[in-house]
Amino acid sequence: TTSFVEDARSIAKEGKEITFYDSNTGKPLFVAPKGRSMEDFLKESGSHGWPSFRDEEVVWDNVRCLGDGEAVSVDGTHLGHNLPDGSGNRYCINLVSVAGRPEGGVEE
């Protein structure tokens, strides 16, 4: 187990978002929550078993969604898949793919 959920709730109490970084390059890929609460982000992610991001949480300068729904970083890291639901696009991402540290080691 990790302390991610507990840490995320602490960050939310401070009114902050979490930036998820490419595990290979350190580039930012997703920033959450945006357009919803941290509890909504955690609930959706927990119910699917994968971190689940919405369009507004994607850093499009660094992420692409291929025609078959595969989500990849612009540098080629496999991230997961877009599995749309009734609320729109839902990017289910393998946590190990976004467990990187920021380029230069300084968080945004």
N, C-alpha and C positions, 0 to 999 in steps of 0.2 A: 504494500500500500504506500501511497504517497500522501503528502499534505496538500495536494493541489486544491481540492474543494475548500478546505479551511483557509488556505492562503487567498484563494479567489474571493471568498466572502470578506476577508479583511481588506483586500484591495478595494472592493466595492464600497465598503463603509467609508473609505477615504475619498470616494467619488472618482476613482480612477478606472481606467480600462487596462486590459492585459494585452500586450503585444506578443504574438507567437512568431518565432524566427525559424527560418530554414535551417535544418540540422546540418546541412553541408556548407552553406555559404554565409549564414548569419544575417541574411536579408530579411526584413519584416515581411510576413505573408498575410497575417490576419490580425485584426484589432477588435477585441470584444470586451464587453457588449456594446453594440451600437444599435440604437432603435429598439432596445428592449432592456430589461433589467438583468443583472447578473444571475438572479435566481432563475429567470426564464432561460438564459443561456445554459446554466448548469442542469436544469431540469431536462431540456431538450437533448443536450449532450449525453446525459446519464441514461435517458430512456432509449437511446440508440446505441450506447456503448462506445461512441466515437465523439470527439469534439465536433459539433455541428455549427457551421458558420453560415450566415446569410450574406446576400450580395453586398450590403453596405459595410460588412465586416472584412471584406476581401481587399487586400492591397493589390489592385489590378496592375500596378507597375511591375509587380514581381510574380504574379500568378496568371496562369492560362487554364482555360477549360477546353479540352479537346472535343471533337465531334462525337466521340463515343462516351462522353461524360467524365473521362478521366481528368482529374485536377493535377497539374504539375507546376513546379516553379519555372520561371524563365530560364533557369540554369539546368533544368532536367530532373530535379528531384520529384519522384512520384509522391503525391500528397494524399490522394484518396479519390473520391468520386462525387459528382453532383447527382444527388438523388432528390429531384424536386418533389414537393408535396403540395398540399392545398394552400400553403402560405407562400409558395414560390420556390426559388432555388435553395437547396440545402446541401452544403458542401460537407460531407462526412470525411473527416481527415484523420489519418493515422497519427496518433499523438507523437510517435517517435520521429515523424517527419518534420514536426514543428517544435521540437524540443531543443532547438539550437540556441546559442547565445548571439547577441547582436554583433555585427561587424565591429571590430575595434574593442569589443568587450563592454561598451557603455549602453545601458538600456535607454530607450527613447521615452 
